């Protein structure tokens, strides 16, 4: 089934709890995103679920579509609110990361061809900290995501992000396999979105 390029999921998480976990990771070394040609500035990552056995920082933050064996990292053990958020997804999760875009940085328009629920993989964004000057566009249309909300984004389509504000933008980014549970959630979200549009 094809889904719209953005869907707000019927899930919500307490922003203060997510922020508390993020604050608890202060001082942890973030890894610069390795696809340097896709961004300018500071785009960095902390792995919460990574490839089993991966020890190199780049492999720990890499979401490899050919790998299915992912495990929780020690960082996730320090984050009770993030663990609770992940537990709300009753579907198989592969890579899970915190992704930070620093002020003045931008991710250039690109497409991630495997990130399409119709192909079996859904990427879900949960904003933790953001500001009014962050612009996230899919197909050149802005997606307005508030902290604690959960969004499926079809990132096989062209997308780009810019942080024109003065504070970091940090999202919890979840790669999930589309099983019956997640497909049903996506269908319900699409129905609710269509109903709002029709109204």
NUMARLO-541671 format. One record per residue: residue number from 1; residue in one letter; x, y, z of N, C-alpha, C in turn. Coordinates in Angstrom, 1 decimal, always signed. Example, Ala and Ser with C-alpha at 12.3 -4.5 7.8 and 13.67 -1.06 7.14 Angstrom:
R   seq   type      n.u      n.v      n.w     ca.u     ca.v     ca.w      c.u      c.v      c.w
R     1      A    +13.2     -5.7     +7.8    +12.3     -4.5     +7.8    +13.2     -3.3     +7.8
R     2      S    +12.8     -2.2     +7.1    +13.7     -1.1     +7.1    +12.9     +0.0     +7.9
# end
This chain:
R   seq   type      n.u      n.v      n.w     ca.u     ca.v     ca.w      c.u      c.v      c.w
R     1      X     +0.8     -1.2     +0.0     +0.0     +0.0     +0.0     +0.9     +1.3     +0.0
R     2      X     +0.5     +2.2     -0.8     +1.3     +3.5     -0.8     +0.6     +4.4     +0.2
R     3      X     +1.5     +5.1     +0.9     +1.1     +6.1     +2.0     +1.5     +7.5     +1.6
R     4      X     +0.9     +8.5     +2.1     +1.3     +9.9     +1.9     +2.8    +10.1     +2.3
R     5      X     +3.3    +11.2     +1.8     +4.7    +11.5     +2.1     +5.0    +11.9     +3.5
R     6      X     +3.9    +12.2     +4.3     +4.1    +12.5     +5.7     +2.8    +12.1     +6.4
R     7      X     +2.9    +11.5     +7.6     +1.8    +11.1     +8.4     +2.1    +11.3     +9.9
R     8      X     +1.2    +12.1    +10.6     +1.4    +12.2    +12.0     +0.7    +11.0    +12.6
R     9      X     +1.5    +10.2    +13.4     +1.1     +9.0    +14.0     +0.3     +9.2    +15.3
R    10      X     -0.6     +8.3    +15.6     -1.4     +8.5    +16.8     -0.6     +8.1    +18.1
R    11      X     +0.5     +8.7    +18.2     +1.4     +8.5    +19.4     +1.9     +9.8    +19.8
R    12      X     +2.1     +9.9    +21.1     +2.7    +11.2    +21.7     +3.5    +10.8    +22.9
R    13      X     +4.6    +11.5    +23.1     +5.6    +11.3    +24.2     +5.8    +12.6    +24.9
R    14      X     +6.0    +12.5    +26.2     +6.2    +13.7    +27.0     +7.5    +14.4    +26.7
R    15      X     +7.5    +15.6    +26.1     +8.7    +16.2    +25.7     +9.7    +16.4    +26.8
R    16      X     +9.2    +16.7    +28.0    +10.1    +17.0    +29.1    +11.0    +15.7    +29.5
R    17      X    +10.3    +14.6    +29.4    +11.0    +13.3    +29.7    +12.1    +13.0    +28.6
R    18      X    +11.7    +13.2    +27.3    +12.7    +13.0    +26.3    +13.9    +14.0    +26.4
R    19      X    +13.6    +15.2    +26.8    +14.6    +16.2    +27.0    +15.5    +15.9    +28.2
R    20      X    +14.9    +15.3    +29.2    +15.7    +14.9    +30.4    +16.7    +13.8    +30.0
R    21      X    +16.3    +12.9    +29.2    +17.2    +11.8    +28.7    +18.3    +12.5    +27.8
R    22      X    +17.9    +13.4    +27.0    +18.9    +14.0    +26.1    +19.9    +14.8    +27.0
R    23      X    +19.4    +15.5    +28.0    +20.3    +16.2    +28.9    +21.3    +15.3    +29.7
R    24      X    +20.8    +14.1    +30.0    +21.6    +13.1    +30.6    +22.7    +12.5    +29.8
R    25      X    +22.7    +12.8    +28.5    +23.8    +12.3    +27.6    +24.8    +13.5    +27.3
R    26      X    +24.6    +14.6    +28.0    +25.5    +15.7    +27.8    +27.0    +15.2    +28.1
R    27      X    +27.9    +15.6    +27.3    +29.2    +15.2    +27.4    +29.6    +13.9    +26.6
R    28      X    +28.6    +13.3    +26.1    +28.8    +12.1    +25.2    +29.3    +12.6    +23.8
R    29      X    +30.2    +11.9    +23.3    +30.7    +12.3    +22.0    +29.8    +11.9    +20.8
R    30      X    +29.3    +12.9    +20.1    +28.5    +12.7    +19.0    +29.4    +12.4    +17.8
R    31      X    +28.9    +11.5    +16.8    +29.7    +11.2    +15.6    +29.1    +12.0    +14.5
R    32      X    +30.0    +12.7    +13.8    +29.6    +13.5    +12.6    +29.0    +12.5    +11.5
R    33      X    +27.9    +12.9    +11.0    +27.3    +12.1     +9.9    +28.3    +11.9     +8.8
R    34      X    +28.4    +10.6     +8.3    +29.5    +10.3     +7.4    +29.2    +10.7     +5.9
R    35      X    +28.0    +11.0     +5.6    +27.7    +11.4     +4.2    +27.9    +12.9     +4.0
R    36      X    +29.2    +13.3     +4.0    +29.5    +14.7     +4.1    +29.0    +15.5     +3.0
R    37      X    +28.8    +14.9     +1.8    +28.3    +15.7     +0.6    +26.8    +16.1     +0.8
R    38      X    +26.1    +15.5     +1.8    +24.7    +15.8     +2.0    +24.4    +16.9     +2.9
R    39      X    +25.4    +17.6     +3.5    +25.1    +18.6     +4.4    +26.3    +19.6     +4.6
R    40      X    +25.9    +20.8     +5.1    +26.9    +21.8     +5.4    +26.7    +22.1     +6.9
R    41      X    +27.8    +22.2     +7.7    +27.7    +22.6     +9.1    +27.9    +21.3     +9.9
R    42      X    +27.1    +21.2    +11.0    +27.3    +20.2    +12.0    +26.0    +19.3    +12.1
R    43      X    +26.1    +18.1    +11.5    +25.0    +17.1    +11.6    +25.6    +15.9    +12.2
R    44      X    +25.2    +15.5    +13.4    +25.8    +14.5    +14.1    +24.8    +13.5    +14.8
R    45      X    +25.4    +12.4    +15.2    +24.5    +11.2    +15.6    +25.0    +10.5    +16.8
R    46      X    +24.0    +10.1    +17.6    +24.3     +9.1    +18.7    +23.5     +7.9    +18.5
R    47      X    +24.1     +6.7    +18.5    +23.4     +5.4    +18.2    +22.7     +4.9    +19.5
R    48      X    +21.4     +4.6    +19.4    +20.7     +4.0    +20.5    +20.4     +2.5    +20.2
R    49      X    +20.2     +2.1    +18.9    +20.3     +0.7    +18.4    +21.2     +0.7    +17.3
R    50      X    +22.1     -0.3    +17.2    +23.1     -0.4    +16.2    +23.3     -1.8    +15.8
R    51      X    +24.0     -2.0    +14.7    +24.3     -3.3    +14.1    +25.0     -4.1    +15.2
R    52      X    +24.5     -5.3    +15.4    +25.1     -6.2    +16.4    +26.6     -6.4    +16.1
R    53      X    +27.4     -6.3    +17.1    +28.8     -6.5    +16.9    +29.6     -5.3    +16.4
R    54      X    +28.9     -4.2    +16.0    +29.6     -3.0    +15.5    +30.3     -2.3    +16.6
R    55      X    +31.6     -2.0    +16.4    +32.4     -1.3    +17.4    +32.9     +0.1    +16.8
R    56      X    +33.0     +0.2    +15.5    +33.5     +1.4    +14.9    +32.3     +2.5    +15.0
R    57      X    +32.6     +3.7    +15.4    +31.5     +4.7    +15.5    +30.7     +4.9    +14.2
R    58      X    +31.3     +4.8    +13.0    +30.6     +5.0    +11.8    +29.6     +3.8    +11.6
R    59      X    +30.1     +2.6    +11.8    +29.2     +1.4    +11.7    +28.1     +1.5    +12.7
R    60      X    +28.3     +2.0    +13.9    +27.3     +2.1    +14.9    +26.2     +3.1    +14.5
R    61      X    +26.5     +4.1    +13.7    +25.4     +5.1    +13.3    +24.9     +4.8    +11.9
R    62      X    +25.4     +3.8    +11.3    +25.0     +3.5     +9.9    +23.7     +2.6     +9.9
R    63      X    +22.7     +3.1     +9.2    +21.5     +2.3     +9.0    +21.6     +1.5     +7.7
R    64      X    +22.1     +0.3     +7.8    +22.4     -0.5     +6.6    +21.1     -1.3     +6.3
R    65      X    +20.5     -1.1     +5.1    +19.3     -1.8     +4.7    +19.5     -3.3     +4.5
R    66      X    +20.8     -3.7     +4.4    +21.0     -5.1     +4.2    +21.2     -5.9     +5.5
R    67      X    +21.2     -5.2     +6.7    +21.4     -5.8     +8.0    +20.1     -5.8     +8.7
R    68      X    +19.9     -7.0     +9.4    +18.6     -7.1    +10.2    +18.9     -7.3    +11.6
R    69      X    +20.1     -7.5    +12.0    +20.4     -7.8    +13.4    +20.9     -6.6    +14.1
R    70      X    +20.0     -5.9    +14.8    +20.3     -4.7    +15.6    +20.1     -4.9    +17.0
R    71      X    +20.9     -4.3    +17.9    +20.8     -4.4    +19.3    +20.8     -3.0    +20.0
R    72      X    +20.3     -3.0    +21.2    +20.4     -1.7    +22.0    +21.8     -1.4    +22.3
R    73      X    +22.1     -0.1    +22.3    +23.5     +0.3    +22.7    +23.5     +0.6    +24.2
R    74      X    +24.7     +0.7    +24.8    +24.7     +1.2    +26.3    +24.1     +2.5    +26.5
R    75      X    +24.1     +3.4    +25.5    +23.5     +4.7    +25.6    +22.0     +4.6    +25.9
R    76      X    +21.3     +3.7    +25.2    +19.9     +3.6    +25.4    +19.6     +3.1    +26.9
R    77      X    +20.4     +2.4    +27.5    +20.2     +1.9    +28.9    +20.1     +3.1    +29.8
R    78      X    +20.7     +4.2    +29.4    +20.7     +5.4    +30.3    +19.5     +6.3    +30.1
R    79      X    +18.6     +5.9    +29.2    +17.5     +6.8    +28.7    +16.2     +6.2    +28.9
R    80      X    +15.6     +6.2    +30.1    +14.3     +5.5    +30.4    +13.2     +6.1    +29.6
R    81      X    +13.1     +7.4    +29.3    +12.0     +7.9    +28.5    +12.1     +7.5    +27.1
R    82      X    +13.3     +7.5    +26.5    +13.5     +7.1    +25.2    +13.2     +5.6    +25.0
R    83      X    +13.6     +4.8    +26.0    +13.2     +3.3    +26.0    +11.7     +3.1    +26.0
R    84      X    +11.0     +3.9    +26.8     +9.6     +3.8    +26.8     +8.9     +4.2    +25.5
R    85      X     +9.5     +5.2    +24.8     +9.0     +5.6    +23.5     +9.2     +4.5    +22.5
R    86      X    +10.3     +3.9    +22.5    +10.6     +2.8    +21.6     +9.7     +1.6    +21.9
R    87      X     +9.4     +1.4    +23.1     +8.5     +0.3    +23.5     +7.1     +0.5    +23.0
R    88      X     +6.7     +1.7    +22.6     +5.3     +1.9    +22.1     +5.2     +1.4    +20.7
R    89      X     +6.4     +1.2    +20.0     +6.3     +0.6    +18.6     +6.4     -0.9    +18.7
R    90      X     +5.3     -1.5    +18.5     +5.2     -3.0    +18.6     +5.5     -3.6    +17.3
R    91      X     +6.6     -3.2    +16.7     +7.0     -3.7    +15.4     +8.5     -3.8    +15.5
R    92      X     +9.2     -4.6    +14.6    +10.6     -4.7    +14.6    +11.3     -3.4    +14.3
R    93      X    +12.3     -3.0    +15.2    +13.1     -1.8    +15.0    +14.5     -2.2    +14.6
R    94      X    +15.0     -1.5    +13.7    +16.4     -1.7    +13.3    +17.3     -0.6    +13.9
R    95      X    +17.8     +0.3    +13.1    +18.6     +1.4    +13.6    +17.7     +2.4    +14.3
R    96      X    +18.2     +2.9    +15.5    +17.6     +4.0    +16.2    +18.7     +4.9    +16.6
R    97      X    +18.5     +6.2    +16.3    +19.5     +7.2    +16.6    +19.0     +8.5    +17.1
R    98      X    +19.8     +9.2    +17.8    +19.5    +10.7    +18.0    +20.3    +11.4    +16.9
R    99      X    +19.6    +12.3    +16.2    +20.3    +13.1    +15.1    +20.2    +14.5    +15.4
R   100      X    +21.3    +15.2    +15.5    +21.4    +16.6    +15.9    +21.9    +17.5    +14.7
R   101      X    +21.1    +18.5    +14.5    +21.5    +19.5    +13.5    +21.7    +20.8    +14.2
R   102      X    +23.0    +21.3    +14.2    +23.3    +22.5    +14.9    +22.9    +23.7    +14.3
R   103      X    +22.8    +24.8    +15.0    +22.4    +26.1    +14.4    +23.3    +26.5    +13.2
R   104      X    +22.6    +27.0    +12.2    +23.3    +27.4    +11.0    +23.6    +26.3    +10.0
R   105      X    +23.2    +25.1    +10.4    +23.5    +23.9     +9.5    +22.4    +23.6     +8.6
R   106      X    +22.6    +22.9     +7.5    +21.5    +22.4     +6.7    +21.9    +21.1     +6.0
R   107      X    +20.9    +20.3     +5.8    +21.0    +19.0     +5.1    +20.5    +19.3     +3.7
R   108      X    +21.3    +19.0     +2.7    +20.9    +19.3     +1.3    +19.8    +18.4     +0.9
R   109      X    +19.1    +18.8     -0.1    +18.0    +18.0     -0.7    +18.6    +16.7     -1.2
R   110      X    +18.0    +15.6     -0.8    +18.5    +14.3     -1.3    +17.3    +13.3     -1.1
R   111      X    +17.5    +12.1     -1.6    +16.5    +11.0     -1.4    +17.2     +9.8     -0.9
R   112      X    +16.5     +9.1     +0.1    +17.0     +7.8     +0.6    +16.1     +6.7     +0.0
R   113      X    +16.5     +6.1     -1.0    +15.6     +5.3     -1.9    +15.0     +4.1     -1.2
R   114      X    +15.5     +3.6     -0.1    +14.9     +2.5     +0.6    +13.9     +2.9     +1.7
R   115      X    +13.8     +4.2     +2.0    +13.0     +4.6     +3.1    +11.6     +4.9     +2.6
R   116      X    +10.8     +3.9     +2.4     +9.4     +4.0     +1.9     +8.6     +2.8     +2.5
R   117      X     +7.6     +3.1     +3.3     +6.8     +2.1     +3.9     +6.3     +1.1     +2.9
R   118      X     +6.0     +1.5     +1.7     +5.5     +0.6     +0.7     +6.6     -0.5     +0.3
R   119      X     +7.8     -0.1     +0.6     +8.9     -1.1     +0.3     +9.3     -1.9     +1.6
R   120      X     +8.6     -1.6     +2.7     +8.8     -2.4     +3.9     +9.6     -1.7     +5.0
R   121      X    +10.1     -0.5     +4.8    +10.9     +0.2     +5.8    +10.3     +1.6     +6.0
R   122      X     +9.9     +1.9     +7.3     +9.4     +3.2     +7.6    +10.4     +3.9     +8.5
R   123      X    +10.7     +5.2     +8.2    +11.5     +6.0     +9.0    +10.6     +7.0     +9.8
R   124      X    +10.7     +7.0    +11.1     +9.8     +7.7    +12.0    +10.7     +8.8    +12.7
R   125      X    +10.2    +10.0    +12.7    +10.9    +11.1    +13.5    +10.1    +11.5    +14.7
R   126      X    +10.8    +11.6    +15.8    +10.2    +12.2    +17.0    +11.0    +13.3    +17.5
R   127      X    +10.6    +14.6    +17.2    +11.4    +15.7    +17.7    +11.5    +15.7    +19.2
R   128      X    +12.7    +16.0    +19.6    +13.0    +16.2    +21.1    +13.2    +17.7    +21.4
R   129      X    +14.1    +18.3    +20.6    +14.3    +19.8    +20.8    +14.3    +20.4    +19.4
R   130      X    +13.7    +21.5    +19.2    +13.6    +22.2    +18.0    +13.4    +23.7    +18.2
R   131      X    +13.3    +24.4    +17.2    +12.9    +25.8    +17.3    +12.1    +26.3    +16.1
R   132      X    +11.5    +27.5    +16.2    +10.6    +27.9    +15.1    +11.3    +28.1    +13.8
R   133      X    +12.6    +28.1    +13.8    +13.4    +28.5    +12.6    +14.0    +27.2    +12.0
R   134      X    +13.5    +26.1    +12.4    +13.9    +24.8    +11.7    +12.9    +24.6    +10.6
R   135      X    +13.4    +24.3     +9.4    +12.6    +24.0     +8.2    +12.9    +22.6     +7.7
R   136      X    +11.9    +21.7     +7.8    +12.1    +20.4     +7.3    +11.1    +20.2     +6.2
R   137      X    +11.6    +20.0     +5.0    +10.7    +19.9     +3.8    +10.8    +18.5     +3.2
R   138      X     +9.7    +18.0     +2.8     +9.6    +16.8     +2.0     +8.8    +17.2     +0.7
R   139      X     +9.4    +16.9     -0.4     +8.8    +17.3     -1.7     +8.5    +18.8     -1.7
R   140      X     +9.5    +19.6     -1.1     +9.4    +21.1     -1.1     +8.2    +21.6     -0.3
R   141      X     +7.6    +20.8     +0.6     +6.5    +21.2     +1.4     +6.9    +21.0     +2.9
R   142      X     +6.8    +22.0     +3.7     +7.2    +22.0     +5.1     +6.4    +21.0     +5.9
R   143      X     +7.1    +20.3     +6.8     +6.5    +19.4     +7.8     +6.7    +20.0     +9.2
R   144      X     +5.7    +20.4     +9.8     +5.7    +21.1    +11.1     +5.6    +20.1    +12.2
R   145      X     +6.7    +19.8    +12.8     +6.7    +18.7    +13.8     +7.0    +19.2    +15.2
R   146      X     +6.1    +19.1    +16.1     +6.3    +19.6    +17.5     +7.0    +18.5    +18.3
R   147      X     +7.7    +19.0    +19.4     +8.4    +18.0    +20.3     +7.4    +17.0    +20.8
R   148      X     +7.8    +15.7    +20.9     +7.0    +14.7    +21.4     +6.0    +14.0    +20.4
R   149      X     +5.8    +14.6    +19.3     +5.0    +14.0    +18.3     +5.8    +13.0    +17.5
R   150      X     +5.1    +12.1    +16.8     +5.8    +11.0    +16.0     +5.3    +11.1    +14.5
R   151      X     +6.2    +11.1    +13.6     +5.9    +11.3    +12.2     +6.5    +10.2    +11.3
R   152      X     +5.7     +9.6    +10.4     +6.3     +8.8     +9.4     +6.5     +9.8     +8.2
R   153      X     +7.8     +9.7     +7.7     +8.1    +10.5     +6.5     +8.6     +9.6     +5.4
R   154      X     +8.1     +9.8     +4.2     +8.6     +9.0     +3.1     +9.8     +9.6     +2.5
R   155      X    +11.0     +9.2     +3.0    +12.2     +9.9     +2.7    +12.9     +9.3     +1.4
R   156      X    +12.2     +8.4     +0.7    +12.6     +8.1     -0.6    +12.3     +9.2     -1.6
R   157      X    +11.5    +10.2     -1.1    +11.2    +11.4     -1.9    +12.2    +12.5     -1.5
R   158      X    +12.4    +13.5     -2.3    +13.4    +14.5     -2.0    +13.0    +15.3     -0.7
R   159      X    +14.0    +15.5     +0.1    +13.8    +16.1     +1.4    +15.0    +16.9     +1.7
R   160      X    +14.8    +17.9     +2.6    +15.9    +18.8     +3.0    +15.6    +19.4     +4.4
R   161      X    +16.6    +19.8     +5.1    +16.4    +20.4     +6.5    +17.3    +21.5     +6.6
R   162      X    +16.9    +22.6     +7.3    +17.7    +23.7     +7.6    +17.4    +24.2     +9.0
R   163      X    +18.5    +24.5     +9.8    +18.3    +25.0    +11.1    +18.8    +26.5    +11.1
R   164      X    +17.8    +27.4    +10.9    +18.1    +28.8    +10.9    +18.1    +29.4    +12.3
R   165      X    +17.8    +28.6    +13.3    +17.7    +29.1    +14.7    +19.0    +29.2    +15.4
R   166      X    +18.9    +29.4    +16.7    +20.0    +29.6    +17.6    +20.2    +28.4    +18.5
R   167      X    +19.4    +27.4    +18.4    +19.5    +26.2    +19.3    +19.6    +24.9    +18.4
R   168      X    +20.1    +23.8    +19.0    +20.1    +22.6    +18.3    +18.7    +22.0    +18.0
R   169      X    +18.7    +21.3    +16.9    +17.5    +20.5    +16.6    +17.9    +19.0    +16.8
R   170      X    +17.2    +18.3    +17.7    +17.6    +16.9    +17.9    +16.3    +16.1    +17.7
R   171      X    +16.4    +15.1    +16.9    +15.2    +14.2    +16.7    +15.7    +12.8    +17.1
R   172      X    +14.7    +12.0    +17.6    +14.8    +10.6    +17.8    +14.4    +10.0    +16.4
R   173      X    +15.3     +9.3    +15.7    +15.0     +8.8    +14.4    +15.0     +7.3    +14.4
R   174      X    +13.8     +6.7    +14.1    +13.6     +5.3    +14.2    +13.4     +4.6    +12.9
R   175      X    +14.1     +3.6    +12.6    +13.8     +2.8    +11.4    +13.1     +1.5    +11.8
R   176      X    +11.9     +1.3    +11.2    +11.1     +0.3    +11.6    +10.7     -0.6    +10.4
R   177      X    +10.6     -1.9    +10.6    +10.1     -2.8     +9.6     +8.5     -2.7     +9.6
R   178      X     +8.0     -2.7     +8.4     +6.5     -2.5     +8.3     +5.9     -3.9     +8.4
R   179      X     +5.4     -4.2     +9.6     +4.6     -5.4     +9.8     +3.1     -5.1     +9.8
R   180      X     +2.3     -6.0    +10.2     +0.8     -5.8    +10.2     +0.5     -4.6    +11.2
R   181      X     +1.2     -4.6    +12.4     +0.9     -3.6    +13.4     +1.2     -2.2    +12.9
R   182      X     +2.3     -2.0    +12.3     +2.7     -0.7    +11.8     +1.9     -0.3    +10.6
R   183      X     +1.6     -1.3     +9.7     +0.8     -1.0     +8.5     -0.6     -0.5     +8.9
R   184      X     -1.1     -1.1    +10.0     -2.5     -0.7    +10.4     -2.4     +0.7    +11.0
R   185      X     -1.3     +1.0    +11.8     -1.2     +2.4    +12.3     -1.0     +3.4    +11.2
R   186      X     -0.3     +3.1    +10.2     -0.1     +4.0     +9.0     -1.4     +4.2     +8.3
R   187      X     -2.2     +3.1     +8.2     -3.5     +3.3     +7.5     -4.4     +4.1     +8.3
R   188      X     -4.4     +4.0     +9.6     -5.3     +4.8    +10.5     -4.9     +6.3    +10.4
R   189      X     -3.6     +6.5    +10.4     -3.1     +7.9    +10.4     -3.4     +8.5     +9.0
R   190      X     -3.3     +7.7     +8.0     -3.7     +8.2     +6.6     -5.2     +8.6     +6.6
R   191      X     -6.0     +7.7     +7.2     -7.4     +8.0     +7.2     -7.8     +9.3     +8.0
R   192      X     -7.1     +9.4     +9.1     -7.4    +10.6     +9.9     -6.9    +11.9     +9.2
R   193      X     -5.8    +11.8     +8.5     -5.3    +12.9     +7.8     -6.2    +13.3     +6.6
R   194      X     -6.7    +12.3     +5.9     -7.6    +12.5     +4.8     -8.9    +13.1     +5.3
R   195      X     -9.4    +12.7     +6.5    -10.6    +13.3     +7.0    -10.4    +14.7     +7.4
R   196      X     -9.3    +15.1     +7.9     -9.0    +16.5     +8.3     -9.0    +17.3     +7.0
R   197      X     -8.3    +16.8     +6.0     -8.2    +17.5     +4.7     -9.6    +17.7     +4.1
R   198      X    -10.4    +16.7     +4.2    -11.8    +16.8     +3.6    -12.7    +17.8     +4.4
R   199      X    -12.3    +18.0     +5.7    -13.1    +18.9     +6.5    -12.8    +20.3     +6.2
# end
